[in-house]
Amino acid sequence: SSWYFNRYMDAQNQKEWVGPAALKYWKNVDFYMGGSEHATGHLLYSRFWQKVLFDLGHVDHKEYANKLVNQGMILGNSAFVYRKKGTHTYVSKGLVGDAVVEPIHVDISMVNAQDELDLDAVKQWQQDFQQAEFILENKKYIVGREVEKMSKSKYNVVNPDEICDTYGADTLRMYEMFLGPIEQDKPWNTAGISGVHNFLKKFWRLFYHQNNWSVTDTPPQAESLKILHQTIKKVTEDLDRLSFNTCVSTFMICINELTALQCSNKSILEPLLVLLSPFAPHFCEELWERLGHTQTIAFAPYPVYDASKIIEKTKEYPVSFNGKMRFTLHLSLDLGVEEIKEIVMKEPRTSDQLKGAAPKKIIVVPGKIINIVV
């Protein structure tokens, strides 16, 4: 297992562990991802044997991989009851005070969102609790909480099958990415998953309006194109950095903006589906087929960022009088200073502000401000 990555290059070779031609073609691993605990249990030995093979002249690279990333763990939110030492009395968290207590794990499935323990369930769960006395606060037993590694012994494991049954596999997949940077440990919080689920539903509504297919072949608005290409640029850059959580945030912003524009243009939604497909493959595959494609979205060309689509062509200028902004004016960024002055002076709202007075000075900073000194 310490050199399997070399064997993979030439797995059918019956004469050698790996042939020179395969080694020259495949070289070493481009990218390896594994948990930090995996590093001491396996990768340490892989590095050692790779260096031995290199020193003996059997491989051309000292390192088995060009890049290694250790992903963080999804942590559980454990629940505790507090037993008075030497008794069968359990004290609610807020009443512990100076009492000497032992924290004992209980199954998180028996605790609600307000940290209230289901006493009937816990008494049926384990025999130790059947004859126990529970000291309540406001007629409720409140558990303690602590973020720990997920473990069956801590009764804090979240069953992904249940999440998939409720929200779907793509929601679970995206929510795990959304929790935080890939290399950090992240506490699981089921309450936050609805935000990602709502995002996918909002995306779906760009394709269907009141359950009717609404995608059109009409040319898109310039603003929609700008949003699309800003999203392509940001997501592509963040993917290269493995910053999946910021990718999900970018998608959410994009869909909110396209929803506000009531965008239903195929030329916008189609590349957006391809961009989202690594994050929500089942969801995107379904809509891809409904767009009329017979081949899987996995073979669709990845969208390419076009810088020309996000270049601002107009500017909303704030027009000020003696430094106080009175109104705004949309003007082309191609206009020169004198052209801007001429348009501003012909604007009826300028006349309303001047009230017959002649301006002493007109200050124009192209692409930024217009200030009329009276």
ABEGO torsion letter per residue (X at the ends): XAAAAAAAABAABAABABBAAAAAAAEBBABBBBBAAAAAAAAAAAAAAAAAAAAAGABABABABABBBBBBBBBBBBBBBBBBBGBABBBBAAAAEABBBBBBBBBAAABBAAGBBBAAAAAAABAAAAABBBBBBGGBBBBBBBBBBBBAAAGABBBAAAAAAAAEAAAAAAAAAAAEBAABBBBBBAAAAAAAAAAAAAAAAAABBGGBBABBABBBBAAAAAAAAAAAAAAAAAAAAGBAAAAAAAAAAAAAAAAAAGBABAAAAAAAAAAAAAABAAAAAAAAAAAGBABBAAABBBBBBBAAAABBABBBBBBBBGGBBABBBBBBAABBAAAAAAAAAABAAAAAAAGGBBBABBBBBBGABBBBBX
